[in-house]
Amino acid sequence: MRRKRSGEIPQLQFNRRSNIRSSRYYKITLFYFHRILSHGRLIEDIIDDALELLPDASIRELSTQLKSKYSEDDERAYSGDLARFILNLSEEKANAAWIKELLAGAIARQIKICGASETLPDDIEKKIIQVSEVLGTGQVGIKILRVLYFLKLNKLSFTQVEMMDRIEQLDHLSLLSSVPVSKISRLLAANRPIRKFELLEERGNSVIDLDSEFLEYLQMPDQTPIWESLLEKDKGDVFLPEDFSFGSDTLHTLKELLTAKSSCQILFYGAAGTGKTELVRSLARSVNMELYFVKTGDHGNPMERKLALEQAVRRKVKNILYCFDEADTFLNTQSDSFLSFFEHRPRRHGSAMDKSWINDFLDRNSAKIIWITNHTHGIEESVRRRFHYSLQFHPLDTRERFRLWERLITGHPVAKYINHNYLQELARAFPVNTAGIKSTLDLLRNGSSTKNKEKALCHLEELLRAKTKVLTGKEAVKIRRQKEFHMPEILETSVPVDVLFREVEKHFQIEKASSLMSPYVGMTEQQIRRAFERAERSDGILLIDEVDTFLLDRAGAHRSWETSMVNEFLDAMESYTGVLACTTNRIDGMDPAALRRFRRKVAFHALSGENASKLLIAYANEIFGEKAASHFAKDASMVSGYTGLTPGDFFVVFENLKDLSISEIAPGTAARELRRELELKRNGSKGRIGFS
């Protein structure tokens, strides 16, 4: 849960009504004012604030000492305004040292009484010490961070110091902290941790303005350092490395890097939901390493996440792998915004200082870290070359989704309703990522619809359809939940291509023309190229339906994109090393150069009368049971005399008949419906307008 912001830091109010002496910052305020009075220049505001720090008894004693200096008729005598009286006295050189000593002595006695010291309240002091230890700034860092926090408390002092130039500010910090100016300059240099972690606001030459995120952290009443809670140990089930689409060489290289004695920085990048985080978890488990994630999202601001990494690498514990998930904010230090050209103020957490910290961190840390980002276009070249290994993740293909489904569905209440073929349909029809599949199954697990098969599958498909729409912007393909149909052996020459692929146990990637075509110039060519690249990575078979859409004869082209589309397809074919299968109903209109590139051309003819009769009986048995053969004997006899029927005609007819009982279907009905389908194909659009 994200912590509530504390807002503006509470200012110390120096007046009698505010009762500064009851503040939790009273003791350190006494301490710093003693140094100001001992070594600084007296001005009216400083004198006013110093008097507010003293109790009434000390004020009366101080007044007595001061009033005795002059007689009542002296023009410099006390007139009721003690601060003004002190200032008037101090303007005389002879009195200045005595007045400062008098005020400093009063503050010193009060310090002794209440036990004041150079420390902030325990909770803030503890955090400043922890931050200094993580950053390695030592006691000098602790002292300076204390002073900077104190200046934020005292608005008046902060405003006065803010108006100074850099040299004067350094002198003032030295006065309050008792640290030499040379050491403060080194501590606050641009290449030092305090500036790299952006603990200071970058405003001109100012060196006193603490960053608002750091102030927020210091003021939060946390019991443990926030960076400790940002490191979360991984737990739960993981996939096997082999479940991912990467080859054995890639996985072997990753494991070698993780098990080597030296440190390594690995970059995983690619589209969201492609399994980057899951592969990290899988690799860690496979090499027996403990995995810690640097939490993301609402857990901690960027400064705290940096500190979490610094703390992690300082542990120097062997056999631990760290994962910095969603590291886009830190790695993409180049601005990708056109408007950023006009910005005068450097961007926060994406600036040159972030780049400096990242480069320095990658060079010096001794841990094994995998960084995950969705984009790399904003990563500086100097940052990219510091990674020992990088791996790009592409959107999941059908085979990868199928394997995910197989793993995630195991043990789920709906698993008993889902067979192999239906799982393949889910993977093909719904291009959702790993997180989408997981969340869908989690929702379904907690619902009441899992007790009924039809309701469970309808609910599953509706959830996946909604996710597909929101992720891709497109409607999902509607799938049919039907029994697996087995073609009779005599029809082997008419078996669809995807069935053949299933027989040889090869993954096939189906690409339809409608999914590759785009209304934008050049986008269709990109979609074609990406389809071939996906198939190349999956080591499967690429099936492109209605390929004539992309391979029309260029001799008849009227627009440039018609030619470029064919050229891109032919070029992709040339470089593709896998198996490509294409289907078309219009081979006569295809480009001759494309036809030459296909090694095999397989023609699918209409069924013979004998095969048509066998296919009808096969469909009848499949839908109505084995006893249906005798009921459809007349239909089989009738279709044996038909020529020109195709398996698609049978599918249409029996889809319409399957909702009827066999007793409601008169003998010859199926054959007559097939005859109508045959006539429609032959006559085409030659019939009359209207209904018949």
N, C-alpha and C positions, 0 to 999 in steps of 0.2 A: 504494500500500500504506500502510495506517495505521501510523504510528510507534508504537512501544511507549511506554507511559507510564513516566515515570521514577520515579514514586512520590514519597515524601516527599523534600524537599530535604535533602541531607546536612548535618548540623549540625557546626559546628566544636567539637571537644572540647578544652577547656583543662586538660590535665594532662600530667605528664611522660611518661606511657606512650603518649599519643596522638601525641607528637612534632609539635606544631602547626607547628613551623618548617619541616616538609617539605610542608605543605599548599600547594596552588596559590593559596590565598587569603591566604597569610601576609603578603605585602607590603601589601595594602590594609588588612588587619587592623591592622598596625603603624601605618599612616597615620591611621586613624580613632581608635585608642587614644591616639595622641599628642594629637589634638584634645580627646579626653575628659579626658585628664590635664592639659592646658593650661588648659581652660576649664570643665570640669565639676566635680562634687562627688565627693570621694573616699569610696568605700564599700568594704567588705571584698571583695566579689565583683570589683569593678573592679581592685582592687590585686592580687588573686589572678591574674586573667587577664593583667594587665600583666606580672607576674613570669614567667608561663609563656611569654611572647613573647621573653624575653631568654635569650641563651645562658649557659652556666655561668660563663664568664669575667666577663660583665657582672653576674651575680648575686653572685659573690664580691666584686667591686669595690664593688657597692652595699652589701653586708653590712658590708664594712670601714668604709665611710663612715658608715653608720648606727650601728654598734657603738661607734665612737669618740666618739659624742655623749655617752654616759653611761658611768660606771664600772660595774664588775661588781656592786658591792654596791647599786646603785640599783635600786629596785623596778620601774622601767620598763625595766630592762636586757633585752637580747635573750635569749630563753629557748629558741630553736630554731624558733619559728614566725615566719618573717620577715614574712609578711603581717599577722599580728596585731600584731607589734612596730611596723610602719609605721603601722597604723591607730591604735594607742595614741599614737604620737608626733604624728600629724596632728590628734588631738582637741584638742590644745593650740593655741590660736589663733596663738601665736607661732611654732609649728613648721609649721603647715599649708602656708603658701606655700613654705617651704623644701623640705618633703617632695614637694610636687607638682612643683616645679622639678627636684628630684633625679630623680624617676621619669621625667618628661617628657624630661629630658636624656639618660637612659639609652636611652629609646625612640628619640630623635632620632639618637643615634649609630648605633643599629642600622639605622635607615632609611637613613642615609648609606652604611653598609657594603653593604647589599643592594640599594640603588637603589629603594626602595619609592616608590610614588606613588599618586595618587588614581585608580587604574584597576583594573578587574577583569581576570581572565584574558582573553586576546585574543578567544576565541570568544564569550564572554558580552558583553564590552565592545562588540564589533562589532554584536551584535544590539541592544543598548540604544541605540547611536548610530543604527542604522537605524530603529528604532521611533520614536525622537525626531524624526528627520528626516521620517518619514511623517506623524506627528502634528503637526509644526510646533511642538514645545515647546522647541526650542533647547537651549542649554547648561544652563539651569536644569532642564529635564526630565531631561537626562542625569545631572546631579549627584544629583537626588532619586531617580531609579530606581536608581542605584548604592547609595545609602544604604539604600533599602528592601530591596534584595536582600541587602546586608550584614547587616541586622537579622534577616532570615530565616535567614541562616547561623548567627548567634550566638543560640542559643535563650535563653540567660540574658539577654542584652541585650534581645531581643525581648519576653520576658516582663515585664521591668522597664518597658519603654516602653509595653507594652500596658496596664499598670495605670494609666498616667497619663491625665489628662483631655486633651481635644483641644488646649487651649492649651499644655500641657506637652509634648505630642507634637510640636507645631509648633516649639517652642523647641529640642527635642532634634534634630529634623531640621535646623534652622538651625545648631546647633552642629557637627554632623558635616559638613554640606555647605558651610558658610560662605555660605549663601544667606539673605538677609533673610526674616524671617517673612512679611512682606506679599507677597513674590513667591511663596512656597510656598503661601500661602492661595489666591492667584489660580490657581496651577497646579493645585491639587487641588479647585477648586470644581466643583460638580455639572454646570455647563454647559461645562466644559473637556474637552479630548480624553481625558486620562487617566481621568477618571470616565466619560465617554461610552463609551469603549471597554472599560469595566469591568476595567481593569488592577488595580483595588483591590477587595478583598472589602468588601461593604457590611455592616458590623457596628457598629451604633450610630454613635458619633461617631469611631470609630477611623479614622486616616488612614495606617496603617503596614502593613497586611496585604495583600501582593500576592496577586492572583488565582492560583489553582492552575493554570489553563490557561496563564497568562502565564509562570509559573515553569517549567512543562513545556516551553514553547517555548524559553525561555532556556537550558535544560539540554540540549536536543537538539543533537547534534554535526552540525548541518547546515552544508554548505559555502556554500549560497546562502540568502537570505531565503525563508522558507516561502511568503510571498505572491507571490514571483516564480514559484514552481512551481505556484501555484494559478491562474495565468493561462495558459490553454491556447488556442493558436491553432486555429481550426477548419480542418478539411480534409476531403476526400472529396466524393463526389457529393451533389447536393442536388436537391430537387424544384423545379419551376417554381412561381412564386407562383400561377399560374392553376390548378395542380393542387389547390389548396385551395378550400373551399366559400364563401369570402368574395367579395363582389361587387367589381366593378372600382373603385367609389368608395372602398371600404375600403382596398384595396391601394394605390390612388393616394395616399390620405391618409398611409398609413404611409411610402411612399417619399418623399413631400414632407417629412415630419418628419425623416427620416434624412438627406436631402440638404441641408436648411437649414443656414445658418451657425451658428445658435444651438444650445445644448444642448437635449436633450429626454429626458424620462423616460416610458417607455411600460410599461404593465402588461398582460401576457397572463395570463388566469386561466381556469380551467375544469377539467374532469375529466382525470385522468391518461390519457396515451396518446392525446390528441386532436390531436396535431401541433403543439403550441406551440413546442417547440424546433426542429422541422423548418421551421416558417414563419420563425423568426428566421434560420436558416441560408440559407433561400431568398431572403429579403429582402436580407440582406447581400450575397449574391452578385449579385443583380439590380441593385444600385446601386453595385457595385464597391467595397465597403467591406471592410476586414479585420475579422474577427470573433474576439473573444477571450471565452472562457467563464471565469467564476469557478467553479472546480471544486467539486463537491459531494460528498456522501456521506462516505467515510472520508478525504477529502483535507482536512486542516486542521480546526481547531475554529472556532466562530463568531467568536471574536476575530480569528483569522488571516484569515478571509474578509473581515471588515471592513477589515483592514489592506490586503488585496489590492485592494479597491475604492479605498481612499484612495490607494494607490500608483499605481493605473491612471489615475485622474483627474488626478494630478499630472504625468503624462507630457506631456499637452497635445499629443498627436500627432494630426494631422488624418487624416480618412478612416478612423477606427477606431470600431467598434461593440463595446460590451461587453454580455454577457448574464449576468445573475445568475440562474442556474437554481435551482429548488427553494428559492426565497426565503421559503417559508412561515414558517420560524423567525423571520425578521427582520421581516417585514411584519405578521404576525398577532400584534400586541402585546397585544391584549385576551385575557384568560383566558376560555376556553370551558368551564372545568371548574367544576362545582358546588362541589367541595371546595376550590377556590382561594379561595372566600369566607372559609374558616376558616384559611387559611394566614397566619401572622404574618410570615414572611420573604418578601421580594419574590422573584418568579420570576426565574430567570436567563434571559437572552436571550429575553425576552418581557415585559420590565418597562417602567416609565415611562422608564428611562434608554435602553432600546433605541428607544423612540418618539422621544425627544429627539434621539438620534443620527440616526435615519432622516430626521426632518423637517429637521434641520440639513444633512444630506448632500444631500438632494433640492434644497434651496434654493440651496446654494452651489457644487455641482460643475458643471463646464463640459463634461462628457462626454455622449455619447449612450449611454444604457443601457436595455436591455429587461429588465424584471423578470418572472420566471415563477413563478406560484404556483398551487396546486390549489384553494385556498380563500381567500375574502375576508371571511368572516363575522367574523374576528378583527382585521381591519385598521381602525384608528381612522379616523374621518372626516377628521381633520386630516392623516393620511397619504394617504388616497385622493385628496383634492382637489389634492395636489401633483403628481399625474401629469398630463402633458400630454394623454395619450390612453390609453384602455384598451379591450381587446378580449376578449370572452368566447368561449371555445371549448366547443362542444357535442360530445357523443359522435358518432362517425362514423356517417353513414348508409350505406345500401347503395351508393349511387352513389359516395360518396367512397372507400369500401373497394374498389370495383371499379377506380377510377382508380389507387389505390395498388397493387393487384394487377397491373394492366397495366404499371406502371412497374417494380415490383420483380421481376417474373417475367422481364423481358427479359434474355436472356443466361444464364438459369439452365438447368441440365441438364434439368429437367423441363418446360421451356417447350414442347418439341416434342410433348409429350403433351396439352397443354391448349389447347382452342379457346375461342372467345369465349363460347359458351353455358355451358361448364363454369366459366369464370372468373366469370361472373355468379352461378352457383350457389354458388361458394365465398364470394363477397361477401355473398350473401343468408343462407346457412346458418350462417356462423361470424362472429358479431359481435366479432371481435378487433381490437385497436388496431394502430397502425403498428408499434410495437415487437414485438407478437406476431407479425405477419406476417413481419417481418424475421428474428426469431430462428428461426421455423419454417423459413423457406427456407434459412437458414444451416445449421441442423441437417441438413436434407435434402441440401444440397450436399456435405456431408462424409461422407454415408452411401454404402453400396454399392447401395442399392435403386434408384438412378436409372437403372440400365441396363435395368430391366424396367418397362414401363408400368404394369401392374397393381399391382406391388409399390410402385412410386413413388407412385401416386395413393392407394393404401390407407394408406401411411405418412403422406402429407401430410394426409389427412383425419383420421387418428387423432391426429396432433399438434395439429391445429386443434381437434378435439373436446375434447381435454384442456384446451387453453387456454381454450376457451369455458366449460367447466365451472368452472374456477378463477376466471375473471374475472367471470362472470355468476351463477354458482351454478345454472345451468340446463343441461339437456342440449341439445346442438346438434341441429338438424334433420338427419335423415339424407338425403343427396342421392343421386340416381341418376345414374350415368354412362352415358348412353345416346345413341344417335344422334339428331340433330335431326330431328324429324318435320315434314314439310311437308304441310299440309292441302291437299286438292284445291280448286281455285277454286270449285267448285259449293257448297262448304260455308262460304263466307265468313260467312254469318249465324251460324254456330256457332263461329266462331273465338274462343278464350278471350280475355278482356280483356287479359292480359299480352302476348299475341301482337299484338294491335292496337296496344298502346303501343310495342312493338318496331318495328312498321312505321312509326310516325310518329317514331321515334328519340327518344322521351321516356323519361327515367328514371322508374321507378315504384317506389314504396315500399309493400311488402305488409305489412299488419298483420292478424294473425289474432286472433280473439276471445279465444283462450286466452292470448295474450301480453299482452292489455290488461286482462283480468279480474284482480282481486286479492281475497283473502279479508278484507282489512282495510278498515274504513270509510273512505271518502274516497279510497282509493288508486286505485280504478278510474277515478274522475273525473280524477285527476292523470295517469294513464297515457294517457287519451284526449286530454287537453290536450297532453301532450308529443308524442304521435304527430302531431297536427296541426302543432305547432311545428316538428318535424323536417322534415315535408313542405314547410312554408312556406320553410324555409331552403334546401332542396335545389332548389326551383323545379321540382319534378317532378310526378308524378301519384300521389296517395294512393289505394291500393286497400285497402279494409277488407272482409275476408271474414266471412261470417256476421253481417252487421250487425244482423240481427233481435235478436241477444243484447242490444244496447244500445238498441234502439228499439221495444221492446214497448209496446203501447198502455197509456198511463198510467191509463186508466179502470179497468184491471184490477189496478193495483198494490196490494200489501198492505203494503209496507214503504217507509220514507222513501227509502232508498237506491235503490230501483227508479225512483222519480220523479227523484231528483237525477241519476242516471246519464243518463237521457234528456235532462234539461234541459242538462246539461253538453255532451252530444254536439250538441244543436241549437245551443247557443251557439257551439261551436267551428265548426260548419258556417257560421254566419252571418258570422263574422269571417275565415274562410279564403278566401284570394284565388286559390288554385290550383285544379287539377282534382281532383275527388273522384269515385271510382267505388266502389260498394258492391255486394256480392253477397248474395243470400239465397234460401233455399228456402221461406220462410214469409212472403211479402209480405202475406198476409191478416191476420196478427197484429200488423203494425207500426202505430205511432202515426200517426194521420192528419196531424198537424202535421209529422211527419218526411217523409211521402210528398209533401206539398206543396212541400217544399224541394228535391226532386230535379227538375231541369229535364227530364231524359229518363228514361223508364222503358223498358228493353229486355227483352223476354221471350225466353227461350231455350226453344224447343220441341223435342220429340223429332224424330229424323230421319225423313224420308219413306223409303219403301221403296227408291226410286231412289238416294237419297243414302247410305243404309245400305250398299247394294251397292257403290257407288263407294268408300266409306270402307274396306270390308273388303279390296278389291283394293289400295288404297293402303297399308294396313298390311302386307299380305302381301308386296308389292313392296319395302317399306322394310326388312322383317326378313329375308326369304328371297331377295331378288333379283328382277330384273324378269321372270324366267321363271316366277315363282310364280303369275302370273295364271291360266294354264291349269290349274294344279293346284287352285286355289281357285275355279274357275268354278262348280262345283256349289254351293259355299257362298254365292257371290254371288247365285246364282239363288234359293236358299232364303231368304236374308235380305231379298230384295226384297219378299217378302210379309209381312214382320214390321212391326208398327207399335209405336212406343214405345221403340225403341232410342236410346241416346245415345252420344256419343263415349267417355264413361267406361266403358261396357260393353265396347267394343272394346279399350280399353286393358287392362282386367283380363284378358280372354280371351287376347290376344296376349302379355301378360306371362307367362302360364302356358305358352304354346306356343313361345316363342322359344328355349328351351333344347333343343328337339327338332330333329332334322333333318327336312327336308321329306318325306323318304321314310317317316318314322315317323308322319306325320300323314295319316290316311285322309281322303279327300274327304268333306265334310259335317261333319267334326269341329268346326270353328270355328263353323259355323252352329248345330249342336246346343248348343254351350256358350253361344252368345249367346242361344239360346232359353231355356236354364235361367236365365240372368241376368234375362231379361225376366219369366219366371214368378215368380222370387223377389221382384221389385219389385212385381208385381201382387198376389201373395198375402200379402206381408208376413209377419206372425207368425201367420197363420191355420193353419199346418200343425201337425202333431202334435209332441209333445215327443219329443226324441231325434234320432237320426241316420236319414237316409233313403238 
